[in-house]
Amino acid sequence: MNGRRLLKRRKKTLGNMSKPEECIRGSLVIMSRFCGKPNCRCLRGQKHKAVYLSQSYRGKTRMIYIPQAQVKKAAGHIKSYRKVKGVLNILSDINIKLLTGK
Ligand SMILES: [Zn+2]
């Protein structure tokens, strides 16, 4: 592929990156927990379910509680992050080709 076509492809690829600012790295997990209150239903087997963002951070995995009302938004941001990352990988490949002519 020649340079002009690569530049055109690069521009088109960048156009696929919609709202890169709305991104979150990590994945959502549902956790069941005891709350610690005496006589709560969780002590009779009905643990409380909550959604957390699981994220590797500075070499460790951290869990961040996501309020129920924000779960859908968080899922969208996670999807966006993965898409942006995919686009960056493609751009990287194009730029290597532009740089080396290969
Ligand atoms: Zn409880």
Residues whose N, C-alpha, C, O or C-beta is under 5 A from the ligand:
A	BS01	ZN	F34 C35 G36 C40 R41 C42
